[in-house]
Amino acid sequence: MEEYYELLGLAPGCSKKELKTAYMNAMAHLETGDLIGEQKLVRAYQEVLADIKQCSIQEKQRGFWKTSKKSRARYTGPRGSNAARNMLQRFGLRDLLTAVAIVVLSWVLYIVLEKITPNIFPGSQYPLLAKTFSGRLVAAVVRLVAYLAVYAFYFYYFLVRKINGMRHLRHGFVYGFFILLIGLSFPQNQFINTYSLLSDVSALKNNNLCVTQSTLFEDAPVQTNNAFGDLYTYRGKTNTTIYIPKQLFEDPNGQVHQAVVTFLPHTHAAGKVEVRSLEHRLINCIGDSFYIDLKGNTSVKSLYLQRSTKKLVIEKKAAGSQKSPVLSVDLNNLSLKNAAGQPLMNTISSENMAAVLLPNHNLLISFTVEDVSGSYSCIAAEVQQSTGTILHSWQLKGESIYKFFSCSGRYYFFTQASVKESFTEKTYALQIYDPKSDDFVYTDKTQYNLSFSPHIASFDNDGIWISKYSNGKDLIGKFAVPKAYMN
């Protein structure tokens, strides 16, 4: 091999690039027609190249993962597989996999028991809560008892039964031991969870639950996968969380804003929700139309208000393949006048509008209009959907709808108007519509000039509070509504 290196003028340990350069230089210095010399150079190039590749392979085998032939000897011979199995046995792979299996099977047991357990509190006044609570209680107790029993057996079998005891403590057992400890507290602490459930057994059995009056819910409740429901935070002396099932909390007419919640004292699982007030969404203008989608309006296929034609279009549902009948309500027929005696509505503004389906299935709408002088006004109208007849119309305080709520069977219109002397302040007012009287029964004399948008805090028996924040903190003032309109 050395003679090949000498022929090319190289030393052992050279690189492929150096070999190629030396080979090309040697070929260039050959005399024309020297075939023997050319064959020697080709032979030398091939041998040196093979030697470089062999050295490269040996260097890799002596790298980080395979340090030497001596360390690899036990795993590369005809009995290498046995040596590898012995190494895994000394590590304690079976101990580790057993711990992982215990954790996984404990959760499988919990999920199965939670689903198949029947209601063990048949005398409870809260059947939905009792069924869910029964499943979680049985599953938590059985899983904790079984987990601790298997944990003790695991400790005894893999450690105490070993002849050499602690002197040969295997890594797999140590890792498995800590995995089982983590399984006791993650994703929930099994001791605390089981204790909370056991503490609430008497409360559920005797129907002695906690009650929160006037619970204010955040705008965006935290969603969880808890079996008791989604997680909500309410304001009180301390911030407390309540788990409320969607079956108790959902309302087709709007978003629950304030409610009385009955819940278990330790697990905070709600058994009953009495809605105090709902916040109805405002409808935005898309293009030329306000598209009104009201849940429970089963007889109407589509409903929208056109700004350009000033018409309310009601498309009813038809049976079979018949064409859907369409009613067009001309809002120019509203008999509302401004102070100068001119029609109050010249055009419909692109501000938000509000709409609600009344108990008699008439439609109550409110939107912003502009007269010929450029002044804005907020108006409301009650329309009979079956015939398209405008039954009533009113001019409200303010220029546009700000918030729209319902409470105690009445509808509360919060309106806003710009203050002429200010660029930032707006005036906020309140009017109440009672469907039993088919009229606005109360207009609050109190108005608030604010440079920021307030939040409707709470509906009390003697009025409605407004605040700076959605959770009711930093109260601003109160619309002193008579108790007759709040109960």
HELIX and SHEET records of a PDB file:
HELIX    1   1 GLU A    2  LEU A    8  1                                   7    
HELIX    2   2 LYS A   16  ALA A   28  1                                  13    
HELIX    3   3 LEU A   35  GLN A   61  1                                  27    
HELIX    4   4 LYS A   69  THR A   76  1                                   8    
HELIX    5   5 GLY A   80  PHE A   91  1                                  12    
HELIX    6   6 LEU A   93  ILE A  116  1                                  24    
HELIX    7   7 PRO A  127  PHE A  155  1                                  29    
HELIX    8   8 TYR A  156  VAL A  160  3                                   5    
HELIX    9   9 GLY A  165  HIS A  168  5                                   4    
HELIX   10  10 HIS A  171  SER A  185  1                                  15    
HELIX   11  11 GLN A  190  SER A  199  1                                  10    
HELIX   12  12 VAL A  201  LYS A  205  1                                   5    
HELIX   13  13 LYS A  246  PHE A  249  1                                   4    
HELIX   14  14 LEU A  331  ASN A  333  5                                   3    
HELIX   15  15 LYS A  483  TYR A  485  5                                   3    
SHEET    1   A 7 CYS A 210  LEU A 216  0                                        
SHEET    2   A 7 GLN A 255  PHE A 263 -1                                        
SHEET    3   A 7 ALA A 270  GLU A 279 -1                                        
SHEET    4   A 7 SER A 400  CYS A 407 -1                                        
SHEET    5   A 7 ARG A 410  SER A 418 -1                                        
SHEET    6   A 7 LYS A 426  ASP A 434 -1                                        
SHEET    7   A 7 ASP A 439  THR A 443 -1                                        
SHEET    1   B 7 CYS A 210  LEU A 216  0                                        
SHEET    2   B 7 GLN A 255  PHE A 263 -1                                        
SHEET    3   B 7 ALA A 270  GLU A 279 -1                                        
SHEET    4   B 7 SER A 400  CYS A 407 -1                                        
SHEET    5   B 7 ARG A 410  SER A 418 -1                                        
SHEET    6   B 7 LYS A 426  ASP A 434 -1                                        
SHEET    7   B 7 TYR A 448  LEU A 450 -1                                        
SHEET    1   C 2 ASP A 230  TYR A 234  0                                        
SHEET    2   C 2 THR A 240  ILE A 244 -1                                        
SHEET    1   D 5 CYS A 285  ILE A 286  0                                        
SHEET    2   D 5 SER A 289  TYR A 291 -1                                        
SHEET    3   D 5 VAL A 300  GLN A 306 -1                                        
SHEET    4   D 5 LYS A 311  LYS A 316 -1                                        
SHEET    5   D 5 VAL A 326  ASP A 330 -1                                        
SHEET    1   E 3 THR A 347  ILE A 348  0                                        
SHEET    2   E 3 LEU A 363  GLU A 370 -1                                        
SHEET    3   E 3 ALA A 354  LEU A 357 -1                                        
SHEET    1   F 4 THR A 347  ILE A 348  0                                        
SHEET    2   F 4 LEU A 363  GLU A 370 -1                                        
SHEET    3   F 4 TYR A 376  GLN A 384 -1                                        
SHEET    4   F 4 THR A 389  LEU A 396 -1                                        
SHEET    1   G 3 HIS A 455  ASP A 460  0                                        
SHEET    2   G 3 GLY A 463  SER A 467 -1                                        
SHEET    3   G 3 LEU A 475  PHE A 479 -1                                        
END                                                                             
